[in-house]
Amino acid sequence: MLQVTGLTVRAGVFVLRDINLSVPQGACGVVVGPSGAGKSTLLETLAGLRRPESGTVWLNGRDITLLPPERRGIAFVPQDYALFPHLTAQSNILLAPRLLRLPANEVRQRFNFLCDLLNLHALLHRHPHQLSGGERQRVALARALMLRPQLLLLDEPFAALDPQMRPTVRRTLRRIFQTLQTTVLIVTHDVWDAAALGDVVFVLEHGRIAQSGAWRDIVAEPQSAFVADFIGVNRLSGRIERKGDRAFLRIGATLLPVQTDLPDGSTVRWQFFPSQVRLGDTPDAWRGIVDETMELGDRTVLVVELAEGVLVRLEAPSPCPYSVGDEIAFTVTAPLTPAESVPTLAEGRDAS
């Protein structure tokens, strides 16, 4: 089990502040966040490559906060895999056991087991430049796992892979992790990695953990505008304003028609996925201007400006009849949620 408490790390002007996280034994934790959030700094600190200003790191009941990297029981696979280019795949995998003069029989058994698990036998006599991105990753994983680490750290493991390869590699890694029951911590900028692999997920924002938990819980109830925006959930907050028998959601100077029984002045939060909309003009439809479009095969994601600075994402079927600058009308199908306290308007603004 990995337990991090109150960890603060300074890297130049950047500060990773008061990090608290726990990954159960044999589970896969995923730290997800944008570039510059501190993901790699966190991994380097856990691996012993950076010394924290404060806080503790415990691994399987042992305080490893100040231990050197070689005494931590941790394997670290960097983003570029760091394979030695002059060595074959087999020599890369066997390098550490040979340097440590581990028993030959034990090394042979572990090597054969990992080659079977990772389907490496056909690659062993190739050099890194002769391997695809996915093949290099499997070799790097085998090398990291040869010493039976108590914790495996993976830095952006899919960044070097072609997009069409990533789903297959994610499934392969999930199977490997389940087979080995090794505790794993992955850092990534891709929410698909978190959804596919994370038993527990930590959303990192500017050096702090903004939210953590099971992925389904984070998606169901993002706790901040940053988290909602990062995972692709629209989040609007405002107050109910009644005019005669009609109700509106007021966001700043904008009035959006809604169907609700909530009384005048109720504070509400509206969170909805881009797919939770119905396109078309109705008496209660919202209207906006298409600001951006992205074709994704069977569907198109539209960024729509409802008012100045108020943006939402919508999904439309492809081929999409809307272009940048077009007016679009739509109705949100997700329910309004009463809220005791409402975040600032800026929390619902940015869909980029």
C-alpha positions as CSV (number, residue, x, y, z in Angstrom):
1,M,0.0,0.0,0.0
2,L,1.2,3.5,-0.9
3,Q,0.4,6.2,1.6
4,V,1.4,9.8,1.0
5,T,0.7,12.4,3.7
6,G,1.2,16.2,3.6
7,L,3.8,16.0,0.8
8,T,5.2,19.4,-0.3
9,V,7.9,19.6,-3.0
10,R,9.5,22.6,-4.5
11,A,10.8,22.4,-8.1
12,G,12.1,25.9,-9.0
13,V,9.2,28.3,-8.7
14,F,6.7,25.4,-8.9
15,V,5.4,24.0,-5.6
16,L,3.6,20.6,-5.2
17,R,1.6,21.4,-2.1
18,D,0.2,19.2,0.7
19,I,-0.4,16.1,-1.3
20,N,-2.4,13.3,0.4
21,L,-3.1,10.1,-1.5
22,S,-3.5,6.4,-0.8
23,V,-3.3,3.5,-3.2
24,P,-4.3,0.1,-1.8
25,Q,-2.0,-2.9,-2.1
26,G,-2.4,-4.4,-5.6
27,A,-4.5,-1.5,-6.9
28,C,-3.8,0.9,-9.8
29,G,-3.9,4.6,-8.9
30,V,-4.0,7.2,-11.7
31,V,-2.9,10.9,-11.2
32,V,-4.5,12.9,-14.0
33,G,-4.1,16.5,-14.8
34,P,-3.0,19.0,-17.5
35,S,0.6,19.8,-18.4
36,G,2.3,21.7,-15.6
37,A,0.1,20.4,-12.9
38,G,3.0,18.6,-11.1
39,K,2.4,15.0,-12.2
40,S,6.1,14.2,-13.1
41,T,7.3,16.1,-10.0
42,L,5.2,13.8,-7.9
43,L,6.5,10.7,-9.5
44,E,10.1,11.8,-9.2
45,T,9.6,12.5,-5.5
46,L,8.1,9.1,-4.9
47,A,10.9,7.5,-6.8
48,G,13.5,9.3,-4.6
49,L,14.8,11.6,-7.3
50,R,13.6,14.7,-5.5
51,R,13.6,15.4,-1.8
52,P,10.4,16.9,-0.3
53,E,10.3,19.9,1.9
54,S,7.8,18.2,4.2
55,G,5.5,15.2,4.4
56,T,5.9,11.5,4.4
57,V,5.8,8.6,2.0
58,W,5.0,5.1,3.3
59,L,5.1,1.9,1.2
60,N,3.8,-1.3,2.7
61,G,4.2,0.0,6.3
62,R,7.7,1.3,5.7
63,D,8.7,5.0,5.8
64,I,10.7,5.6,2.6
65,T,10.5,9.4,2.6
66,L,14.3,9.9,2.8
67,L,15.6,6.6,1.5
68,P,17.7,6.6,-1.7
69,P,16.0,5.3,-4.9
70,E,17.7,1.9,-4.8
71,R,16.4,1.1,-1.3
72,R,12.7,2.1,-1.9
73,G,11.5,-1.1,-3.7
74,I,10.1,1.1,-6.5
75,A,10.4,0.7,-10.2
76,F,10.0,3.8,-12.4
77,V,9.2,3.7,-16.1
78,P,9.8,7.2,-17.6
79,Q,7.8,8.6,-20.5
80,D,10.5,7.8,-23.1
81,Y,11.0,4.3,-21.6
82,A,14.8,5.0,-21.3
83,L,15.9,1.8,-23.0
84,F,19.7,1.5,-23.7
85,P,19.9,1.8,-27.5
86,H,23.0,-0.3,-27.8
87,L,21.5,-3.3,-25.9
88,T,19.0,-5.8,-27.2
89,A,15.6,-6.1,-25.6
90,Q,16.8,-9.1,-23.7
91,S,19.9,-7.4,-22.4
92,N,17.9,-4.4,-21.3
93,I,15.6,-6.6,-19.3
94,L,18.4,-8.6,-17.7
95,L,20.7,-5.7,-17.0
96,A,19.7,-4.9,-13.4
97,P,19.6,-8.6,-12.2
98,R,23.0,-9.2,-13.7
99,L,24.5,-6.1,-12.1
100,L,23.0,-7.1,-8.7
101,R,24.3,-10.7,-9.2
102,L,20.9,-12.3,-8.4
103,P,20.7,-16.1,-8.5
104,A,20.6,-17.3,-12.1
105,N,17.8,-19.7,-11.6
106,E,15.6,-17.1,-10.0
107,V,16.4,-14.6,-12.7
108,R,15.6,-17.2,-15.4
109,Q,12.2,-18.1,-14.0
110,R,11.2,-14.4,-13.6
111,F,12.5,-13.6,-17.1
112,N,10.5,-16.4,-18.7
113,F,7.4,-15.5,-16.7
114,L,7.5,-11.9,-17.8
115,C,8.3,-12.7,-21.4
116,D,5.3,-15.0,-21.5
117,L,3.0,-12.4,-19.8
118,L,4.2,-9.6,-22.0
119,N,4.5,-11.6,-25.2
120,L,8.2,-10.7,-25.7
121,H,9.8,-13.8,-27.0
122,A,9.9,-12.7,-30.6
123,L,11.4,-9.3,-29.7
124,L,14.3,-10.3,-27.4
125,H,17.1,-10.0,-30.0
126,R,16.0,-6.7,-31.4
127,H,17.4,-3.3,-30.4
128,P,15.1,-0.5,-29.3
129,H,15.2,1.3,-32.7
130,Q,13.8,-1.9,-34.3
131,L,10.7,-1.9,-32.0
132,S,7.4,-0.1,-32.2
133,G,6.3,2.2,-29.4
134,G,4.1,-0.5,-27.9
135,E,6.9,-3.1,-28.1
136,R,9.4,-0.7,-26.4
137,Q,6.8,-0.1,-23.7
138,R,6.5,-3.8,-23.0
139,V,10.3,-4.2,-22.9
140,A,10.5,-1.3,-20.4
141,L,7.8,-2.8,-18.3
142,A,9.6,-6.2,-18.2
143,R,12.8,-4.5,-17.2
144,A,11.0,-2.6,-14.4
145,L,9.3,-5.7,-13.1
146,M,12.3,-8.0,-13.1
147,L,13.2,-7.0,-9.5
148,R,9.7,-7.5,-8.2
149,P,9.0,-3.9,-7.1
150,Q,6.5,-3.2,-4.4
151,L,5.4,-0.1,-6.4
152,L,5.5,0.5,-10.1
153,L,5.5,4.1,-11.3
154,L,4.5,4.9,-14.9
155,D,5.0,8.4,-16.4
156,E,2.6,9.1,-19.3
157,P,2.8,5.5,-20.5
158,F,0.6,6.1,-23.6
159,A,2.1,9.5,-24.8
160,A,4.4,7.9,-27.3
161,L,1.8,5.6,-28.8
162,D,-0.4,6.2,-31.8
163,P,-4.0,7.0,-30.8
164,Q,-5.4,3.8,-32.4
165,M,-3.0,1.7,-30.3
166,R,-3.9,3.1,-26.9
167,P,-7.2,1.2,-26.2
168,T,-5.4,-2.1,-26.9
169,V,-2.4,-1.2,-24.8
170,R,-4.7,-0.1,-21.9
171,R,-6.5,-3.4,-21.9
172,T,-3.1,-5.2,-22.0
173,L,-1.8,-3.2,-19.0
174,R,-5.0,-3.8,-17.0
175,R,-4.6,-7.5,-17.5
176,I,-0.9,-7.4,-16.5
177,F,-1.6,-5.4,-13.4
178,Q,-4.4,-7.8,-12.3
179,T,-2.2,-10.8,-12.9
180,L,0.8,-9.5,-11.0
181,Q,-1.2,-7.7,-8.2
182,T,1.6,-5.1,-8.1
183,T,0.6,-1.7,-6.7
184,V,0.8,0.8,-9.6
185,L,0.7,4.6,-9.8
186,I,0.3,6.1,-13.3
187,V,0.4,9.8,-14.2
188,T,-1.3,11.0,-17.4
189,H,-3.0,14.0,-19.0
190,D,-5.7,11.7,-20.6
191,V,-9.0,11.1,-18.8
192,W,-9.4,7.9,-20.9
193,D,-6.4,6.4,-19.1
194,A,-8.0,7.3,-15.7
195,A,-11.4,5.8,-16.7
196,A,-9.9,2.6,-18.1
197,L,-7.2,1.8,-15.5
198,G,-7.8,3.7,-12.3
199,D,-9.1,1.9,-9.2
200,V,-8.6,5.2,-7.5
201,V,-8.1,8.5,-9.4
202,F,-6.5,11.8,-8.3
203,V,-7.1,14.9,-10.3
204,L,-4.2,17.3,-10.0
205,E,-4.5,21.0,-10.4
206,H,-1.6,23.5,-10.2
207,G,0.3,21.4,-7.6
208,R,-2.6,20.2,-5.5
209,I,-5.1,17.4,-5.5
210,A,-8.5,18.9,-6.5
211,Q,-10.5,15.7,-6.2
212,S,-9.9,12.0,-5.6
213,G,-11.9,8.8,-5.6
214,A,-13.4,6.2,-7.9
215,W,-13.7,7.6,-11.5
216,R,-17.4,7.1,-11.6
217,D,-17.9,9.2,-8.5
218,I,-15.7,12.0,-9.8
219,V,-17.6,12.0,-13.1
220,A,-21.0,11.9,-11.3
221,E,-20.1,14.8,-8.9
222,P,-17.1,16.9,-9.9
223,Q,-16.3,19.1,-6.9
224,S,-15.0,22.1,-8.7
225,A,-15.2,23.9,-12.0
226,F,-11.7,22.8,-12.9
227,V,-12.5,19.2,-12.4
228,A,-15.7,19.4,-14.3
229,D,-14.1,21.2,-17.2
230,F,-11.1,18.8,-17.3
231,I,-13.2,15.7,-17.5
232,G,-15.6,17.3,-20.0
233,V,-18.7,18.0,-17.9
234,N,-20.5,21.3,-18.5
235,R,-21.1,23.1,-15.2
236,L,-23.3,26.2,-14.9
237,S,-24.4,27.9,-11.7
238,G,-26.9,30.6,-11.0
239,R,-30.3,31.5,-9.6
240,I,-33.9,30.8,-10.6
241,E,-35.7,33.9,-11.6
242,R,-39.5,33.7,-12.3
243,K,-41.4,35.9,-14.6
244,G,-45.1,35.1,-14.6
245,D,-45.5,31.4,-15.2
246,R,-42.1,31.0,-16.7
247,A,-38.8,30.2,-15.0
248,F,-35.3,31.2,-16.0
249,L,-31.8,30.4,-14.9
250,R,-29.9,33.7,-14.4
251,I,-26.1,33.5,-15.0
252,G,-24.7,37.0,-14.7
253,A,-26.7,39.1,-17.1
254,T,-28.0,36.1,-19.1
255,L,-31.4,34.5,-18.7
256,L,-31.9,30.9,-19.9
257,P,-35.4,29.4,-19.9
258,V,-35.8,26.3,-17.7
259,Q,-38.5,23.9,-16.7
260,T,-38.5,23.7,-12.9
261,D,-40.7,23.9,-9.8
262,L,-38.0,25.5,-7.7
263,P,-39.0,28.8,-6.2
264,D,-37.8,32.2,-7.3
265,G,-34.3,33.0,-6.0
266,S,-33.2,29.3,-5.6
267,T,-29.5,28.8,-6.2
268,V,-28.9,25.9,-8.6
269,R,-26.0,24.1,-10.3
270,W,-26.5,22.5,-13.7
271,Q,-24.0,19.8,-14.6
272,F,-24.4,17.9,-17.8
273,F,-22.4,15.9,-20.3
274,P,-22.2,17.1,-23.9
275,S,-24.4,14.2,-24.9
276,Q,-27.2,15.2,-22.5
277,V,-28.8,17.7,-24.9
278,R,-31.6,17.6,-27.5
279,L,-30.9,19.8,-30.5
280,G,-33.8,21.8,-32.0
281,D,-35.9,24.9,-31.4
282,T,-38.6,24.7,-28.6
283,P,-40.1,27.4,-26.4
284,D,-37.6,26.6,-23.6
285,A,-34.6,26.0,-25.9
286,W,-31.3,27.8,-25.2
287,R,-29.7,29.6,-28.1
288,G,-26.0,30.2,-28.7
289,I,-23.4,30.7,-31.3
290,V,-21.1,27.9,-32.4
291,D,-17.6,28.9,-31.4
292,E,-15.7,25.7,-32.4
293,T,-16.3,22.3,-33.9
294,M,-14.5,19.0,-33.7
295,E,-15.4,16.0,-36.0
296,L,-15.1,12.7,-34.2
297,G,-16.4,10.2,-36.8
298,D,-19.9,9.3,-35.8
299,R,-20.4,12.6,-33.8
300,T,-19.3,16.2,-33.6
301,V,-18.4,18.1,-30.5
302,L,-19.5,21.7,-30.6
303,V,-18.3,24.5,-28.3
304,V,-21.2,27.0,-28.0
305,E,-21.2,30.5,-26.5
306,L,-24.4,31.1,-24.7
307,A,-23.4,34.6,-23.6
308,E,-20.2,36.5,-23.4
309,G,-17.7,34.2,-21.7
310,V,-20.3,31.4,-21.0
311,L,-19.3,28.4,-23.0
312,V,-20.7,24.8,-23.1
313,R,-19.8,21.7,-25.1
314,L,-22.5,19.8,-27.0
315,E,-22.6,16.6,-29.1
316,A,-24.2,16.5,-32.5
317,P,-24.5,13.6,-34.9
318,S,-22.2,13.6,-37.9
319,P,-22.3,14.9,-40.5
320,C,-22.9,18.0,-38.5
321,P,-25.0,20.8,-40.1
322,Y,-23.5,23.5,-37.9
323,S,-20.4,25.6,-38.6
324,V,-18.5,28.1,-36.6
325,G,-20.6,31.3,-36.3
326,D,-24.0,29.5,-36.8
327,E,-26.8,29.9,-34.2
328,I,-27.9,26.7,-32.5
329,A,-30.9,25.9,-30.3
330,F,-30.9,23.1,-27.8
331,T,-32.5,21.8,-24.6
332,V,-30.5,20.2,-21.7
333,T,-32.0,16.9,-20.6
334,A,-30.1,16.6,-17.3
335,P,-31.9,17.7,-14.1
336,L,-31.2,21.0,-12.3
337,T,-29.6,20.5,-8.9
338,P,-30.4,22.8,-6.0
339,A,-27.3,24.1,-4.3
340,E,-26.8,25.7,-0.9
341,S,-23.8,27.6,-2.1
342,V,-23.0,28.6,-5.7
343,P,-19.5,28.9,-7.1
344,T,-18.5,32.0,-9.0
345,L,-19.7,32.6,-12.5
346,A,-16.2,31.9,-13.8
347,E,-16.6,28.3,-12.7
348,G,-19.1,27.7,-15.4
349,R,-17.5,29.7,-18.2
350,D,-14.7,27.9,-19.9
351,A,-15.4,24.9,-22.1
352,S,-12.0,24.9,-23.8
